């Protein structure tokens, strides 16, 4: 256990350095891969993406083998289903040092099939040195095309002189984000009974910053009002906006995979 604790700390030191620069206040690591469940809901196969150290990979695999899901059914018949997995793990301090804790588990996150066109920065906002973070909810078809897009929340980097002005600024950023998002295409990562199925609602952040990329600086934003997408009211209510949602993320909101085994908050 002590050796693993030391290894965890050494692997997460880059994150600690970022935290000191104000980028990420937690020591964390993402684990991605694919899992397959059988008609009984048991985990029959899994494949983790490369890059994990052997000790951490073993801990994750030990946890995976205990997972149980609600069976996925087609016309009332339980079938084999496959999806993409993303776990966010943090280093939890314990008596012996550090231990991995599951902070988040996503299933069915779509992947980028090509470089997604970035939105055009609103000229008026650039002149005013104003930034924003727009949270979009996208609806995808089975081919990964964006068939609908909705701005769920837009947060500005500075206080506007009044609410009317804030609404006008938010509208500019939302218009630019929607124009870009409608041309995006994703790779569908969830399959049921051998057929790909759309994760029809995903949450995607779009960050506008002046001077450097969002990953290289700490940015504070003033939250705007939430406007849930009408086609995903229940899914959005069950999945609140995460403060750590980053550019490039696509949070799945309606995966067919439902865990029966408690995972989030557990120690590996």
C-alpha positions in Angstrom: 0.0 0.0 0.0 2.8 2.4 0.8 4.5 1.8 -2.6 1.2 2.5 -4.3 0.7 5.7 -2.2 4.1 7.0 -3.2 3.4 6.1 -6.9 0.1 7.9 -6.8 1.7 11.1 -5.5 4.5 11.0 -8.0 2.0 10.5 -10.9 -0.2 13.3 -9.8 2.6 15.8 -9.1 2.1 17.6 -12.4 -1.5 18.2 -11.4 -0.2 19.6 -8.1 2.0 22.0 -9.9 -1.0 23.1 -12.0 -3.0 23.6 -8.8 -0.3 26.0 -7.4 -0.6 28.0 -10.6 -4.4 28.1 -10.1 -5.4 25.7 -12.8 -6.7 22.6 -11.0 -7.1 22.6 -7.2 -7.3 18.8 -7.0 -4.9 15.9 -7.7 -6.8 13.9 -10.2 -6.5 11.5 -13.2 -8.9 10.3 -15.9 -9.2 6.7 -16.8 -10.8 5.8 -20.1 -11.6 2.7 -22.0 -14.5 0.5 -23.2 -16.7 -2.0 -21.2 -19.1 -4.6 -22.3 -22.0 -6.1 -20.3 -23.9 -9.3 -20.9 -27.7 -9.9 -20.8 -27.4 -10.4 -17.0 -25.9 -7.0 -16.4 -22.6 -8.4 -15.4 -19.3 -6.9 -16.8 -18.1 -9.4 -19.3 -15.2 -7.6 -20.9 -13.3 -4.3 -20.6 -10.3 -2.7 -22.2 -8.6 0.3 -20.7 -6.8 2.9 -22.8 -3.0 2.8 -22.7 -1.0 5.1 -20.4 -1.9 3.9 -16.9 0.9 2.7 -14.6 0.5 -1.0 -13.8 -0.3 -0.5 -10.1 -3.1 1.9 -10.8 -4.4 -0.2 -13.7 -4.6 -3.2 -11.4 -6.6 -1.2 -8.8 -9.1 0.0 -11.5 -9.4 -3.5 -12.9 -10.1 -5.0 -9.5 -12.9 -2.4 -9.1 -14.3 -3.0 -12.6 -14.7 -6.8 -11.9 -17.1 -6.1 -9.1 -19.4 -3.8 -11.1 -23.0 -4.8 -11.9 -25.4 -3.0 -14.2 -29.1 -3.0 -14.9 -29.5 -5.2 -18.0 -29.9 -3.3 -21.2 -33.0 -4.6 -23.1 -34.3 -4.4 -26.7 -38.0 -5.0 -27.0 -38.0 -6.5 -23.6 -35.1 -8.8 -24.3 -31.8 -8.4 -22.4 -28.9 -8.0 -24.8 -25.1 -7.5 -24.9 -24.2 -3.8 -24.7 -20.9 -1.9 -25.1 -20.0 1.6 -24.2 -17.1 4.0 -23.5 -16.0 4.5 -19.9 -14.5 7.5 -18.3 -13.6 7.5 -14.6 -12.2 10.6 -12.8 -10.1 9.6 -9.9 -8.6 11.8 -7.2 -5.9 11.2 -4.6 -7.6 10.9 -1.2 -5.3 11.4 1.7 -5.4 8.5 4.2 -3.3 7.4 7.1 -0.8 5.6 5.0 -0.5 8.3 2.4 -2.9 8.5 -0.6 -5.6 6.3 -2.0 -7.6 6.6 -5.2 -11.2 7.8 -4.9 -13.8 7.7 -7.7 -15.1 11.2 -8.2 -17.0 10.7 -11.5 -18.1 7.9 -13.8 -19.3 8.6 -17.4 -20.7 6.1 -19.8 -21.2 6.7 -23.6 -19.1 9.8 -23.9 -18.9 10.5 -27.7 -15.5 11.0 -29.3 -14.3 13.6 -31.8 -14.2 12.2 -35.3 -12.2 15.2 -36.5 -11.1 18.6 -35.3 -14.3 20.5 -34.3 -14.5 24.0 -35.8 -13.9 26.6 -33.1 -16.6 29.3 -32.8 -15.7 32.8 -34.0 -15.0 35.2 -31.2 -17.6 38.0 -31.2 -15.8 41.1 -32.4 -17.6 43.4 -29.9 -16.7 41.1 -27.0 -13.1 41.0 -28.1 -12.9 44.8 -28.2 -14.4 44.9 -24.7 -11.9 42.3 -23.5 -14.8 40.1 -22.4 -14.8 36.4 -22.1 -17.5 33.8 -21.5 -18.2 30.1 -20.9 -21.2 28.7 -22.8 -22.6 25.4 -21.8 -24.3 23.8 -24.8 -26.7 20.8 -24.8 -26.4 18.9 -28.1 -28.7 16.3 -29.5 -26.9 13.8 -31.7 -28.2 11.2 -34.2 -26.9 7.7 -34.6 -24.2 8.9 -37.0 -22.9 11.5 -34.5 -24.2 14.5 -36.3 -25.5 17.4 -34.2 -29.2 17.7 -35.1 -30.1 20.3 -32.4 -28.2 22.6 -30.0 -29.3 24.7 -27.1 -27.4 27.1 -24.8 -28.1 25.8 -21.3 -26.1 28.5 -19.4 -23.8 31.3 -20.4 -21.4 32.9 -17.8 -19.5 36.1 -18.4 -16.0 36.9 -17.3 -17.0 40.4 -16.0 -20.0 42.1 -14.5 -22.1 43.9 -17.1 -23.5 47.4 -16.3 -27.0 46.0 -16.0 -29.0 42.8 -16.7 -30.1 44.0 -20.2 -26.5 44.5 -21.2 -25.5 41.1 -19.7 -28.3 39.4 -21.8 -27.0 41.1 -24.9 -23.4 39.9 -24.3 -24.6 36.4 -23.5 -26.6 36.3 -26.7 -23.5 37.2 -28.8 -21.5 34.3 -27.3 -24.4 31.9 -27.6 -25.0 32.8 -31.3 -21.3 32.1 -32.1 -21.3 28.8 -30.1 -24.4 27.5 -31.8 -23.2 28.4 -35.3 -20.1 26.4 -34.7 -21.7 23.4 -32.9 -24.2 22.7 -35.7 -21.3 21.6 -38.0 -19.7 19.3 -35.4 -19.6 15.6 -35.7 -18.9 13.0 -33.0 -18.1 9.3 -32.9 -20.8 7.3 -31.2 -19.3 5.0 -28.6 -22.4 3.1 -27.3 -23.7 -0.1 -29.0 -26.7 -2.2 -28.0 -27.1 -5.7 -29.4 -24.4 -4.8 -31.9 -26.0 -1.7 -33.3 -24.7 1.9 -32.5 -27.1 4.0 -30.6 -27.0 7.8 -30.2 -26.3 9.3 -26.8 -28.9 11.8 -27.9 -28.1 14.5 -25.3 -24.6 15.6 -24.3 -23.4 18.7 -22.5 -20.4 20.5 -24.0 -18.6 23.6 -22.7 -17.3 26.3 -25.0 -14.9 28.8 -23.4 -14.0 32.2 -24.9 -10.9 33.8 -23.4 -8.6 36.7 -24.4 -4.9 36.3 -24.5 -4.3 32.5 -23.9 -6.0 29.2 -24.0 -8.4 28.2 -21.2 -6.1 25.4 -20.2 -3.2 27.7 -19.4 -5.0 30.3 -17.1 -7.4 30.3 -14.3 -10.6 32.1 -15.3 -13.5 33.1 -13.1 -17.0 33.4 -14.6 -20.2 35.0 -13.3 -22.9 32.4 -13.8 -25.8 33.3 -16.0 -29.4 31.9 -15.7 -30.0 28.3 -16.6 -32.2 27.5 -19.6 -32.7 23.7 -19.8 -33.1 22.2 -23.3 -36.8 21.3 -23.7 -35.9 17.8 -25.0 -33.7 16.9 -22.1 -35.4 18.3 -19.0 -35.2 15.1 -16.9 -31.6 14.2 -18.0 -30.4 17.7 -17.2 -32.1 17.7 -13.8 -30.4 14.4 -13.0 -27.0 15.6 -14.1 -26.2 19.1 -12.7 -23.6 21.2 -14.5 -20.2 20.2 -13.2 -17.8 23.0 -12.3 -14.9 21.0 -13.7 -16.4 20.6 -17.2 -13.5 21.5 -19.6 -13.3 22.3 -23.3 -13.2 19.1 -25.2 -15.5 17.3 -22.7 -18.8 15.9 -23.9 -20.8 14.8 -20.9 -23.3 12.1 -21.8 -26.7 12.6 -20.3 -28.7 9.6 -21.3 -26.5 6.5 -21.5 -28.3 3.2 -21.5 -25.9 2.0 -18.9 -27.2 2.1 -15.3 -24.9 1.0 -12.5 -26.4 -1.1 -9.7 -23.0 -1.1 -7.8 -22.3 2.1 -5.9 -19.1 3.6 -7.5 -18.8 7.3 -7.0 -17.2 8.2 -3.7 -15.7 4.8 -3.2 -11.9 4.2 -2.6 -10.0 1.8 -4.8 
